[in-house]
Amino acid sequence: MFEKLLNVTRADISTVRSVIKTNEKLREIFFEKGAITKRELDENTDFSELFWSIPNAREWRIYDHCAVITRLYAIYENFVESLIRDWILLLPDIFPCYSDLAEQVRSKHQLGVAQLLQELKRKKSRFNHLSVESIVRGLYFGFTAGEGKYDLVPDAFLLHDQNLRKEALGKLFTDAGISNSWNWVKNHRDVRNFVKEVIADENTVEGELNELISYRNDAAHGAAIDNWLGSDRLLYFCELVEVLCNALAELTTYSVVERKKSIGKVKQIGKVTRWFEKAKATRAKIQDAILSVGTTLFLVSETKYWCNVVKVESIKILEEGKEIEKNSVEITNERELGLKFNAEAKKDLLIYIELSPFT
């Protein structure tokens, strides 16, 4: 559901990782004893030119520290704001009437509209892409259209001036209608694995995020950098940002699924009964559904803090004692299928499908 945004974010983080590793390797080549000889420099013009243009090792590491930390925080903040923006744009489809929105969401929208109107009075406003009409239209139709269509301007929900630590992050999501965001984050499987395997339970994810933001603030505000981070620690922060983004994307997907369940736009069709780690495939009990290769499904478990969007890659069904691969199946009474998805699954995950508007 938010896979495009996640893919862009993952690609950005991958680029940061590549830069960290490339610079570290270059330092090994040029600064470690015996890594490169004078003869090799004399014989290789490109090496020689590069050698005489590289910065001082200490200053180079400080630059890497500042550049990586600043970039990673920007990736994280941009992801959060883009995710909330996409969520806000979905709300009129899953809350057909403005009055269906939670009171806090409506209050935040109304306050945000007032703030945006004030912002437009500034000569150099970052909201110049908006017009008075586009800002107030959603509010007007929300109050006057009854059951009619309204829209929300996402910028009204993104007016904040705090770093996105736990509290500020939680407020952004709560004001947009997604509660208990940090509880989901800290219990998400990727985050728990990061805390256990990567930082060996020496800190919490909240503590790691606070450190990233503190380093970012020092780097952005020109503070003297005496204790720069090495490549391993910078790579840890790459993983931190990635797992945070994964967790928040799944939380938002879960919020969409829960709302669509309540208005009859998605339904549960089954449950994963077995997960085969080596084959990356499942056994699942399915009922009352038509499935095809390429069908999009939701795998959900609130207790496991899991909600991802998957596509069916293969279907196997038992017929006359043999497992037969099918391109599509229609199941009425409950039946066990072999299903392979384009993503990881686990036992006991509930399987949901989005209903056609004509269903």
C-alpha positions, 0 to 999 in steps of 0.5 A: 500500500505504501510500497512505492514510498518504502522502496524510494526510502530503502533506495536512499538508505542503500545509497548512504550505505554505499557511500559509507563503505566506499569512503571507508575502503578508500581510507584503508587503501590510502592511509593504512600502512602498506595499503598502497606503495609509492611505486603503485602511485607512480605507475597509476595516474588515477591513483596518484591524482586521487591520493593528492586530492584526498582530505585529511583523514580526520577531517574526512571522517568528520565530513562523513559523520556530518553528511551521513547523520544529516542525510539519514535524519532527512530521509527519516523525516521525509518518510514520516511526512510523506507517509502521513500525507498519503494517509491523509489523502486516503481518509475521504475514501475510508471516512465518507463523511467529514463527521465520521473523522475522529474529533481530534482529526477534525480539530487538527484539520481546522487548526491547521487550516487557520495556520496555513491561511496565516502562513500564506500572508508571508511573502516567502512562505513554504506553502506558496504552492497552496491557494486560499481556495485549496486550503478552505475547500475541504473544511467548507465541504466537510461542514456543508456537503453532508454525505458528499465528498470532501477533501483534506489538505495534508499540509494542515497536519504537518505543521510542526517545528520539533525533531521527530523524537518519540513524543513528536512522532506520536503526536503527528500520528495521533493528530492524523488519526493513528493512535499508539504509534510508538507502542507499535514501533517498539514492538514491531518485529524488525525493531525488536530484532534490531534492538536484540541483534544489532545493538545487543540490548545495550540501548532502546530504539527510543534511545537510538533515535534520540542519539541520531537526532542529537548528532544531527542537531550538532552537525546541522548547527555547526557544533564542533565534532570531536567524537565522530562516528566510525563506519560501523556505527553509521551503518547501524543508524542506516538500519535504525532508520530503515526499521523505523520506516518499515514499522511505521509503514506497516502501522499505517497499513494496519490502520487502513485495513482496520478502517476498511474492515469496519466499513465492509471494504475488506474481509478475512478469507483465511489464516496461515497455518504453517510457514516453511522458512526454507521454501518461503511458502505457507499453508493456509486455510481459505474460504469464500474467496477467488484467488489468482496468481498476482492477487493482492492480500493483507497479512495481519496480526495485531498481537505480532505487530504485523501488517503487510501487503503481499502478492500471491506468487503461486497457488497449490491445491490438493486434488486426488491425493496430489498437489496441483499448481493452479493459476487461480482457484475459487474456494467456497467451503474452507480448504487448505492451500499452499500459497507463496507470497512475494514477502515473508509470512508467519504462522497464525497471520490472518489473511484479508482481501479487499472487496470489489466496489461491486461486491 
